[in-house]
Amino acid sequence: MQLKVKILKFMAGRPIAVLNQSTANHINVHVGERINLSKYADSIVSIVDVSKDLIGNDEVAVSQEIIESLNVRENDEVEVSLAQKPQSTFFIKKKMDGESLKKDEIHSIIKDIVDNALTEAELAYFVAAVYKNKMNNAETEALISSMVSVGKRLSFDGLVVDKHSIGGIAANRTTPIVVSICAAAGLVMPKTSSRAITSAAGTADVLESICKVEFNSEELKTIVKKTGACMVWNGILGLSPADDKLIQTERVLALDPEAQLIASVLSKKIAVGSKYVLIDIPYGSSAKVSKKNSAELKKKFEFFGKRFGLNIRCVLTDGEQPIGNGIGPLLEIRDVIKVLKQEQDMPRDLERKGIFLAGQIFELCGKTKKGKGEHLAMEILKSGKANHKFHEIMEAQHGKVPNIEDIEHKLGRSKKNILADRNMKIREINNKKLNAIASVAGSPMDKGSGIYLYHHLGDKVKKGDKLVTLYSDSKTRLENALELFEKLEPIN
């Protein structure tokens, strides 16, 4: 069927075509199904949406992704036909039934994810199937390999190092500190980060509050060549494009399947050319993993890392409570700046962990002898070299490190202090609950929203002392966050 292109100027993150209801009935296609659009020798598979009066019977409205792929303009004619269901949907069903997938079946799924051939529902089924039925070692290795093979690869000269935390711990914004220390020591650290999945903010969300984080691969290389490091969002780099789409689904479902977690981390490290990789695995009652499971995850990361030629080390760290005081982009970057500037009121736990992780990287790549890494990391931090390097990286990423006072003015316009209702010794600070509350307040989309935490485990608090301050750009969201705080009681 020949239809005229109608330009509505919208981006959907995937090819979307909108048909008139009667046209859809004629083709026998329903919302969420697929059609093929072609012009001359070029074609693209698109997901269908339907409208009764927005589109004429002889028209098809297309997203920007289709416009760019087919190079079409308003009123150009395209051939529209029903598209076949991808074979990978049958493999997803196979995984849902609890069966193991072969290497070529996993590759088929990953390729179709990158090609936007799967619907959001099918992608959700795949994530849920892996979460429920897990993947064996052969499947996980095939998943890593497939995710690397469908994306770009980068390479850098020198000692190329990287670190990654599996996340789930509120705040815990060690990456800017570790990257700055390592780059100041002469290591090469092309750090790519994701946005929030199960936490209130990801590293990319946090840094985006003071600099640009979206760059293509050539721009990334320029930044690294100039400064020795970068801290950018992986989303538009194309290094592990299937992972970015999986993460979007995981965020909606609030799931982070183990096999996909391992594949996500390692595929990105392989793709960016890292040779030495440190994995931070926080464990605890409100972390992603328990202490027992963290030890098992450590073995798997090290096993698969070595299979792909990485020099990898995993450290198990205490995740019983947030690391730092701020939860939310601007609140977290304020903590980071205080540590790098060595302010008197900086969060000491964040400083300690940053030094520890940087020290581990130094020892892993041979920069120092065993047991000497933390000393070098502390020396670089105390000297101001790490802070100088952070400023340098931020400027290369078209940003500027703000003064603490400037950050204060940008925090959520609405705020609420929550006070202790009794004398108490803090015995529990629940990460999952605090992350949920910060998200309701507007984090990470509203950069000034979140939670400021005044105390940590073991602290003695008097009745009337501040426990936290909630921040939001919306009075309604603040009220919702306050209501959720009172319901969940994350601090006891």
Secondary structure, 3 states (H helix, E strand, C coil): CEEEEEECCCCCCCCEEEEEHHHHHHHCCCCCCEEEEEECCEEEEEEEEEECCCCCCCEEEECHHHHHHHCCCCCCEEEEEECCCCCHHHHHHHHHCCCCCCHHHHHHHHHHHHCCCCCHHHHHHHHHHHHHHCCCHHHHHHHHHHHHHCCCCCCCCCCEEEEEECCCCCECCCHHHHHHHHHHCCCEEEEEECCCCCCCCCHHHHHCCCCCCCCCHHHHHHHHHHHCEEEEECCCCCCCHHHHHHHHHHHHHCCCCHHHHHHHHHHHHHHCCCCEEEEEEEECCCCCECHHHHHHHHHHHHHHHHHCCCEEEEEEEECCCCECCEECHHHHHHHHHHHHHCCCCCCHHHHHHHHHHHHHHHHHCCCCCCCCHHHHHHHHHHHCHHHHHHHHHHHHCCCCCCCHHHHHHHCCCEEEEEECCCCEECCCECHHHHHHHHHHHCCCCCCCCEEEECCCCCCEECCCCEEEEEEECCHHHHHHHHHHHHHHCCEC
